[in-house]
């Protein structure tokens, strides 16, 4: 079965709304996990003082892409989180997860 773009968006929105009921935050890395890791990376320069500040910014960006109903940006953002979550501090500092379309939270 193949879903149309609108049907796919509706499924994603429903899953996003239901995920807290099951304790799930979706597939892949989360803002919390990525921000906690980033704050421990001495090689990565950040203006953030605490991982929660980073997490709040990350979650706002994630919600913005949902509000815009932009599946491409949502997927790119999750890809970036996954990359940040699976890369070393040195790789991140070298730009391994850089994406022109996604601003860093």
N, CA, C and O atoms as a GROMACS GRO file, in nm:
protein
  420
    1UNK      N    1   0.085  -0.118   0.000
    1UNK     CA    2   0.000   0.000   0.000
    1UNK      C    3   0.089   0.124   0.000
    1UNK      O    4   0.184   0.133   0.078
    2UNK      N    5   0.060   0.217  -0.086
    2UNK     CA    6   0.138   0.341  -0.097
    2UNK      C    7   0.051   0.458  -0.053
    2UNK      O    8  -0.061   0.475  -0.100
    3UNK      N    9   0.105   0.538   0.039
    3UNK     CA   10   0.031   0.654   0.090
    3UNK      C   11   0.062   0.777   0.007
    3UNK      O   12   0.175   0.796  -0.039
    4UNK      N   13  -0.038   0.861  -0.010
    4UNK     CA   14  -0.015   0.989  -0.076
    4UNK      C   15   0.058   1.080   0.023
    4UNK      O   16   0.068   1.047   0.141
    5UNK      N   17   0.109   1.192  -0.024
    5UNK     CA   18   0.180   1.286   0.062
    5UNK      C   19   0.094   1.333   0.178
    5UNK      O   20   0.142   1.342   0.291
    6UNK      N   21  -0.031   1.363   0.151
    6UNK     CA   22  -0.124   1.410   0.256
    6UNK      C   23  -0.152   1.299   0.356
    6UNK      O   24  -0.156   1.324   0.476
    7UNK      N   25  -0.173   1.177   0.308
    7UNK     CA   26  -0.197   1.064   0.398
    7UNK      C   27  -0.075   1.036   0.485
    7UNK      O   28  -0.087   1.008   0.604
    8UNK      N   29   0.043   1.044   0.424
    8UNK     CA   30   0.168   1.021   0.497
    8UNK      C   31   0.182   1.126   0.608
    8UNK      O   32   0.217   1.092   0.721
    9UNK      N   33   0.155   1.252   0.575
    9UNK     CA   34   0.163   1.360   0.673
    9UNK      C   35   0.067   1.335   0.788
    9UNK      O   36   0.103   1.355   0.904
   10UNK      N   37  -0.053   1.292   0.757
   10UNK     CA   38  -0.153   1.265   0.860
   10UNK      C   39  -0.106   1.152   0.951
   10UNK      O   40  -0.122   1.161   1.073
   11UNK      N   41  -0.051   1.047   0.895
   11UNK     CA   42   0.000   0.935   0.974
   11UNK      C   43   0.112   0.983   1.067
   11UNK      O   44   0.114   0.946   1.184
   12UNK      N   45   0.205   1.064   1.015
   12UNK     CA   46   0.315   1.117   1.096
   12UNK      C   47   0.261   1.201   1.211
   12UNK      O   48   0.308   1.189   1.324
   13UNK      N   49   0.164   1.286   1.182
   13UNK     CA   50   0.106   1.372   1.286
   13UNK      C   51   0.036   1.290   1.394
   13UNK      O   52   0.049   1.319   1.513
   14UNK      N   53  -0.037   1.189   1.354
   14UNK     CA   54  -0.106   1.103   1.451
   14UNK      C   55  -0.005   1.029   1.537
   14UNK      O   56  -0.022   1.020   1.659
   15UNK      N   57   0.100   0.975   1.475
   15UNK     CA   58   0.204   0.905   1.551
   15UNK      C   59   0.273   1.000   1.648
   15UNK      O   60   0.304   0.962   1.761
   16UNK      N   61   0.298   1.123   1.604
   16UNK     CA   62   0.362   1.221   1.692
   16UNK      C   63   0.274   1.252   1.812
   16UNK      O   64   0.324   1.270   1.923
   17UNK      N   65   0.144   1.260   1.790
   17UNK     CA   66   0.052   1.288   1.900
   17UNK      C   67   0.039   1.170   1.995
   17UNK      O   68   0.022   1.189   2.116
   18UNK      N   69   0.046   1.048   1.942
   18UNK     CA   70   0.028   0.929   2.024
   18UNK      C   71   0.156   0.883   2.093
   18UNK      O   72   0.149   0.811   2.192
   19UNK      N   73   0.273   0.923   2.042
   19UNK     CA   74   0.398   0.871   2.096
   19UNK      C   75   0.416   0.894   2.246
   19UNK      O   76   0.470   0.806   2.312
   20UNK      N   77   0.374   1.008   2.304
   20UNK     CA   78   0.389   1.022   2.449
   20UNK      C   79   0.310   0.919   2.529
   20UNK      O   80   0.348   0.884   2.641
   21UNK      N   81   0.201   0.871   2.473
   21UNK     CA   82   0.121   0.771   2.543
   21UNK      C   83   0.194   0.639   2.559
   21UNK      O   84   0.166   0.562   2.651
   22UNK      N   85   0.288   0.614   2.469
   22UNK     CA   86   0.363   0.489   2.471
   22UNK      C   87   0.506   0.508   2.521
   22UNK      O   88   0.587   0.415   2.519
   23UNK      N   89   0.538   0.631   2.565
   23UNK     CA   90   0.672   0.660   2.614
   23UNK      C   91   0.775   0.666   2.503
   23UNK      O   92   0.895   0.660   2.530
   24UNK      N   93   0.731   0.678   2.380
   24UNK     CA   94   0.823   0.681   2.267
   24UNK      C   95   0.848   0.824   2.224
   24UNK      O   96   0.760   0.910   2.237
   25UNK      N   97   0.965   0.849   2.175
   25UNK     CA   98   0.997   0.980   2.121
   25UNK      C   99   1.026   0.971   1.973
   25UNK      O  100   1.078   1.065   1.914
   26UNK      N  101   0.992   0.860   1.913
   26UNK     CA  102   1.017   0.843   1.771
   26UNK      C  103   1.140   0.758   1.749
   26UNK      O  104   1.203   0.710   1.843
   27UNK      N  105   1.173   0.742   1.624
   27UNK     CA  106   1.289   0.661   1.588
   27UNK      C  107   1.412   0.750   1.584
   27UNK      O  108   1.405   0.867   1.547
   28UNK      N  109   1.524   0.694   1.622
   28UNK     CA  110   1.649   0.767   1.613
   28UNK      C  111   1.679   0.849   1.736
   28UNK      O  112   1.618   0.833   1.842
   29UNK      N  113   1.775   0.938   1.720
   29UNK     CA  114   1.823   1.020   1.830
   29UNK      C  115   1.720   1.125   1.868
   29UNK      O  116   1.641   1.170   1.785
   30UNK      N  117   1.723   1.163   1.995
   30UNK     CA  118   1.632   1.266   2.045
   30UNK      C  119   1.709   1.394   2.073
   30UNK      O  120   1.831   1.392   2.084
   31UNK      N  121   1.638   1.505   2.083
   31UNK     CA  122   1.700   1.632   2.116
   31UNK      C  123   1.774   1.622   2.250
   31UNK      O  124   1.885   1.672   2.263
   32UNK      N  125   1.713   1.559   2.346
   32UNK     CA  126   1.774   1.548   2.479
   32UNK      C  127   1.907   1.473   2.472
   32UNK      O  128   2.008   1.520   2.526
   33UNK      N  129   1.907   1.360   2.407
   33UNK     CA  130   2.030   1.278   2.398
   33UNK      C  131   2.139   1.351   2.321
   33UNK      O  132   2.255   1.352   2.363
   34UNK      N  133   2.102   1.412   2.210
   34UNK     CA  134   2.201   1.483   2.129
   34UNK      C  135   2.258   1.602   2.206
   34UNK      O  136   2.379   1.623   2.205
   35UNK      N  137   2.173   1.678   2.272
   35UNK     CA  138   2.219   1.796   2.344
   35UNK      C  139   2.308   1.758   2.462
   35UNK      O  140   2.407   1.826   2.489
   36UNK      N  141   2.273   1.652   2.532
   36UNK     CA  142   2.359   1.608   2.642
   36UNK      C  143   2.497   1.571   2.589
   36UNK      O  144   2.598   1.603   2.651
   37UNK      N  145   2.502   1.502   2.476
   37UNK     CA  146   2.630   1.464   2.415
   37UNK      C  147   2.707   1.586   2.368
   37UNK      O  148   2.828   1.596   2.391
   38UNK      N  149   2.638   1.679   2.301
   38UNK     CA  150   2.706   1.798   2.249
   38UNK      C  151   2.768   1.882   2.360
   38UNK      O  152   2.877   1.937   2.342
   39UNK      N  153   2.701   1.891   2.472
   39UNK     CA  154   2.753   1.971   2.583
   39UNK      C  155   2.881   1.912   2.641
   39UNK      O  156   2.959   1.982   2.705
   40UNK      N  157   2.902   1.783   2.619
   40UNK     CA  158   3.023   1.716   2.666
   40UNK      C  159   3.137   1.722   2.566
   40UNK      O  160   3.248   1.678   2.596
   41UNK      N  161   3.112   1.774   2.448
   41UNK     CA  162   3.212   1.780   2.342
   41UNK      C  163   3.293   1.909   2.352
   41UNK      O  164   3.243   2.017   2.321
   42UNK      N  165   3.416   1.897   2.396
   42UNK     CA  166   3.502   2.015   2.406
   42UNK      C  167   3.540   2.068   2.268
   42UNK      O  168   3.568   2.186   2.253
   43UNK      N  169   3.540   1.980   2.166
   43UNK     CA  170   3.578   2.020   2.031
   43UNK      C  171   3.470   2.103   1.961
   43UNK      O  172   3.499   2.174   1.864
   44UNK      N  173   3.347   2.094   2.010
   44UNK     CA  174   3.234   2.161   1.945
   44UNK      C  175   3.204   2.290   2.020
   44UNK      O  176   3.170   2.289   2.138
   45UNK      N  177   3.216   2.403   1.948
   45UNK     CA  178   3.185   2.532   2.007
   45UNK      C  179   3.034   2.553   2.005
   45UNK      O  180   2.969   2.530   1.903
   46UNK      N  181   2.980   2.596   2.118
   46UNK     CA  182   2.837   2.623   2.127
   46UNK      C  183   2.815   2.741   2.220
   46UNK      O  184   2.890   2.762   2.315
   47UNK      N  185   2.712   2.817   2.191
   47UNK     CA  186   2.679   2.930   2.278
   47UNK      C  187   2.589   2.886   2.394
   47UNK      O  188   2.559   2.964   2.484
   48UNK      N  189   2.546   2.762   2.389
   48UNK     CA  190   2.458   2.709   2.493
   48UNK      C  191   2.535   2.686   2.622
   48UNK      O  192   2.649   2.640   2.620
   49UNK      N  193   2.472   2.718   2.734
   49UNK     CA  194   2.535   2.701   2.864
   49UNK      C  195   2.498   2.567   2.928
   49UNK      O  196   2.573   2.515   3.011
   50UNK      N  197   2.384   2.512   2.890
   50UNK     CA  198   2.334   2.391   2.954
   50UNK      C  199   2.260   2.307   2.851
   50UNK      O  200   2.203   2.361   2.756
   51UNK      N  201   2.260   2.176   2.869
   51UNK     CA  202   2.196   2.089   2.770
   51UNK      C  203   2.047   2.116   2.760
   51UNK      O  204   1.988   2.094   2.654
   52UNK      N  205   1.983   2.164   2.867
   52UNK     CA  206   1.838   2.191   2.859
   52UNK      C  207   1.808   2.310   2.769
   52UNK      O  208   1.705   2.311   2.700
   53UNK      N  209   1.895   2.408   2.768
   53UNK     CA  210   1.880   2.522   2.677
   53UNK      C  211   1.890   2.473   2.533
   53UNK      O  212   1.812   2.514   2.447
   54UNK      N  213   1.986   2.387   2.507
   54UNK     CA  214   2.001   2.325   2.375
   54UNK      C  215   1.877   2.244   2.339
   54UNK      O  216   1.826   2.253   2.228
   55UNK      N  217   1.830   2.164   2.434
   55UNK     CA  218   1.713   2.080   2.410
   55UNK      C  219   1.590   2.164   2.378
   55UNK      O  220   1.515   2.132   2.286
   56UNK      N  221   1.568   2.272   2.453
   56UNK     CA  222   1.453   2.358   2.427
   56UNK      C  223   1.457   2.416   2.286
   56UNK      O  224   1.356   2.419   2.216
   57UNK      N  225   1.576   2.461   2.245
   57UNK     CA  226   1.592   2.515   2.111
   57UNK      C  227   1.568   2.408   2.005
   57UNK      O  228   1.502   2.432   1.904
   58UNK      N  229   1.622   2.290   2.029
   58UNK     CA  230   1.606   2.177   1.937
   58UNK      C  231   1.458   2.140   1.922
   58UNK      O  232   1.410   2.120   1.810
   59UNK      N  233   1.388   2.131   2.034
   59UNK     CA  234   1.245   2.094   2.031
   59UNK      C  235   1.162   2.201   1.961
   59UNK      O  236   1.066   2.169   1.891
   60UNK      N  237   1.198   2.329   1.980
   60UNK     CA  238   1.126   2.437   1.910
   60UNK      C  239   1.146   2.425   1.759
   60UNK      O  240   1.052   2.444   1.682
   61UNK      N  241   1.268   2.395   1.719
   61UNK     CA  242   1.296   2.379   1.576
   61UNK      C  243   1.220   2.260   1.520
   61UNK      O  244   1.161   2.269   1.411
   62UNK      N  245   1.220   2.150   1.593
   62UNK     CA  246   1.146   2.031   1.549
   62UNK      C  247   0.998   2.063   1.533
   62UNK      O  248   0.936   2.021   1.435
   63UNK      N  249   0.940   2.135   1.629
   63UNK     CA  250   0.799   2.172   1.622
   63UNK      C  251   0.772   2.268   1.507
   63UNK      O  252   0.667   2.259   1.442
   64UNK      N  253   0.864   2.359   1.482
   64UNK     CA  254   0.848   2.453   1.371
   64UNK      C  255   0.831   2.379   1.239
   64UNK      O  256   0.745   2.414   1.158
   65UNK      N  257   0.915   2.278   1.216
   65UNK     CA  258   0.905   2.201   1.092
   65UNK      C  259   0.773   2.125   1.084
   65UNK      O  260   0.718   2.106   0.976
   66UNK      N  261   0.724   2.080   1.199
   66UNK     CA  262   0.591   2.015   1.200
   66UNK      C  263   0.482   2.118   1.168
   66UNK      O  264   0.392   2.091   1.089
   67UNK      N  265   0.492   2.236   1.231
   67UNK     CA  266   0.392   2.340   1.206
   67UNK      C  267   0.389   2.382   1.061
   67UNK      O  268   0.283   2.411   1.006
   68UNK      N  269   0.506   2.384   0.998
   68UNK     CA  270   0.514   2.416   0.856
   68UNK      C  271   0.463   2.302   0.770
   68UNK      O  272   0.444   2.319   0.649
   69UNK      N  273   0.442   2.186   0.831
   69UNK     CA  274   0.395   2.067   0.759
   69UNK      C  275   0.491   2.032   0.645
   69UNK      O  276   0.450   1.997   0.535
   70UNK      N  277   0.621   2.042   0.676
   70UNK     CA  278   0.724   2.018   0.576
   70UNK      C  279   0.794   1.886   0.606
   70UNK      O  280   0.885   1.879   0.689
   71UNK      N  281   0.752   1.782   0.538
   71UNK     CA  282   0.805   1.647   0.560
   71UNK      C  283   0.954   1.641   0.528
   71UNK      O  284   1.030   1.575   0.599
   72UNK      N  285   0.996   1.709   0.422
   72UNK     CA  286   1.138   1.707   0.385
   72UNK      C  287   1.226   1.764   0.495
   72UNK      O  288   1.329   1.706   0.530
   73UNK      N  289   1.185   1.878   0.551
   73UNK     CA  290   1.263   1.937   0.660
   73UNK      C  291   1.257   1.851   0.786
   73UNK      O  292   1.356   1.840   0.859
   74UNK      N  293   1.142   1.791   0.812
   74UNK     CA  294   1.130   1.702   0.929
   74UNK      C  295   1.226   1.584   0.916
   74UNK      O  296   1.295   1.548   1.012
   75UNK      N  297   1.231   1.526   0.798
   75UNK     CA  298   1.320   1.412   0.776
   75UNK      C  299   1.467   1.454   0.781
   75UNK      O  300   1.550   1.383   0.837
   76UNK      N  301   1.498   1.569   0.722
   76UNK     CA  302   1.636   1.620   0.725
   76UNK      C  303   1.679   1.650   0.868
   76UNK      O  304   1.793   1.624   0.906
   77UNK      N  305   1.587   1.705   0.946
   77UNK     CA  306   1.618   1.736   1.086
   77UNK      C  307   1.645   1.608   1.164
   77UNK      O  308   1.740   1.602   1.242
   78UNK      N  309   1.563   1.506   1.144
   78UNK     CA  310   1.585   1.378   1.213
   78UNK      C  311   1.715   1.314   1.166
   78UNK      O  312   1.787   1.256   1.247
   79UNK      N  313   1.745   1.324   1.037
   79UNK     CA  314   1.873   1.274   0.986
   79UNK      C  315   1.990   1.344   1.055
   79UNK      O  316   2.089   1.282   1.091
   80UNK      N  317   1.975   1.476   1.074
   80UNK     CA  318   2.081   1.551   1.140
   80UNK      C  319   2.096   1.506   1.286
   80UNK      O  320   2.207   1.488   1.335
   81UNK      N  321   1.984   1.488   1.356
   81UNK     CA  322   1.990   1.439   1.494
   81UNK      C  323   2.056   1.302   1.499
   81UNK      O  324   2.140   1.277   1.587
   82UNK      N  325   2.020   1.214   1.407
   82UNK     CA  326   2.081   1.081   1.404
   82UNK      C  327   2.231   1.089   1.379
   82UNK      O  328   2.309   1.017   1.441
   83UNK      N  329   2.271   1.177   1.287
   83UNK     CA  330   2.412   1.195   1.259
   83UNK      C  331   2.485   1.246   1.382
   83UNK      O  332   2.590   1.194   1.419
   84UNK      N  333   2.429   1.348   1.446
   84UNK     CA  334   2.491   1.404   1.567
   84UNK      C  335   2.498   1.300   1.678
   84UNK      O  336   2.595   1.296   1.754
   85UNK      N  337   2.396   1.217   1.686
   85UNK     CA  338   2.391   1.115   1.791
   85UNK      C  339   2.488   1.000   1.769
   85UNK      O  340   2.524   0.930   1.864
   86UNK      N  341   2.529   0.979   1.644
   86UNK     CA  342   2.616   0.864   1.614
   86UNK      C  343   2.760   0.904   1.578
   86UNK      O  344   2.843   0.818   1.550
   87UNK      N  345   2.788   1.033   1.578
   87UNK     CA  346   2.921   1.081   1.540
   87UNK      C  347   3.004   1.115   1.663
   87UNK      O  348   2.952   1.143   1.770
   88UNK      N  349   3.135   1.110   1.644
   88UNK     CA  350   3.225   1.150   1.752
   88UNK      C  351   3.230   1.303   1.759
   88UNK      O  352   3.190   1.371   1.664
   89UNK      N  353   3.278   1.354   1.869
   89UNK     CA  354   3.292   1.498   1.884
   89UNK      C  355   3.381   1.556   1.774
   89UNK      O  356   3.352   1.662   1.719
   90UNK      N  357   3.488   1.487   1.743
   90UNK     CA  358   3.580   1.534   1.639
   90UNK      C  359   3.511   1.538   1.503
   90UNK      O  360   3.529   1.633   1.427
   91UNK      N  361   3.433   1.435   1.471
   91UNK     CA  362   3.361   1.432   1.343
   91UNK      C  363   3.262   1.549   1.334
   91UNK      O  364   3.249   1.612   1.230
   92UNK      N  365   3.193   1.576   1.445
   92UNK     CA  366   3.096   1.686   1.447
   92UNK      C  367   3.169   1.819   1.428
   92UNK      O  368   3.125   1.903   1.351
   93UNK      N  369   3.279   1.837   1.499
   93UNK     CA  370   3.358   1.960   1.486
   93UNK      C  371   3.410   1.979   1.345
   93UNK      O  372   3.426   2.092   1.299
   94UNK      N  373   3.437   1.870   1.275
   94UNK     CA  374   3.484   1.875   1.137
   94UNK      C  375   3.371   1.896   1.036
   94UNK      O  376   3.396   1.907   0.916
   95UNK      N  377   3.246   1.901   1.085
   95UNK     CA  378   3.132   1.929   0.997
   95UNK      C  379   3.062   1.808   0.939
   95UNK      O  380   2.990   1.820   0.840
   96UNK      N  381   3.082   1.691   0.999
   96UNK     CA  382   3.024   1.567   0.944
   96UNK      C  383   2.872   1.573   0.931
   96UNK      O  384   2.815   1.510   0.843
   97UNK      N  385   2.806   1.648   1.018
   97UNK     CA  386   2.659   1.650   1.018
   97UNK      C  387   2.601   1.779   0.962
   97UNK      O  388   2.481   1.804   0.975
   98UNK      N  389   2.685   1.861   0.902
   98UNK     CA  390   2.639   1.990   0.850
   98UNK      C  391   2.540   1.970   0.736
   98UNK      O  392   2.560   1.885   0.648
   99UNK      N  393   2.432   2.048   0.738
   99UNK     CA  394   2.329   2.043   0.635
   99UNK      C  395   2.289   2.188   0.603
   99UNK      O  396   2.243   2.260   0.692
  100UNK      N  397   2.306   2.229   0.478
  100UNK     CA  398   2.271   2.365   0.438
  100UNK      C  399   2.125   2.400   0.463
  100UNK      O  400   2.093   2.517   0.487
  101UNK      N  401   2.035   2.301   0.458
  101UNK     CA  402   1.892   2.327   0.470
  101UNK      C  403   1.842   2.336   0.614
  101UNK      O  404   1.732   2.385   0.639
  102UNK      N  405   1.922   2.288   0.708
  102UNK     CA  406   1.879   2.283   0.848
  102UNK      C  407   1.968   2.375   0.929
  102UNK      O  408   2.091   2.361   0.928
  103UNK      N  409   1.907   2.471   1.001
  103UNK     CA  410   1.988   2.553   1.089
  103UNK      C  411   2.010   2.476   1.219
  103UNK      O  412   1.922   2.403   1.266
  104UNK      N  413   2.128   2.492   1.275
  104UNK     CA  414   2.160   2.417   1.396
  104UNK      C  415   2.094   2.484   1.515
  104UNK      O  416   2.098   2.606   1.530
  105UNK      N  417   2.036   2.403   1.599
  105UNK     CA  418   1.965   2.452   1.716
  105UNK      C  419   2.065   2.495   1.818
  105UNK      O  420   2.028   2.540   1.926
   0.00000   0.00000   0.00000
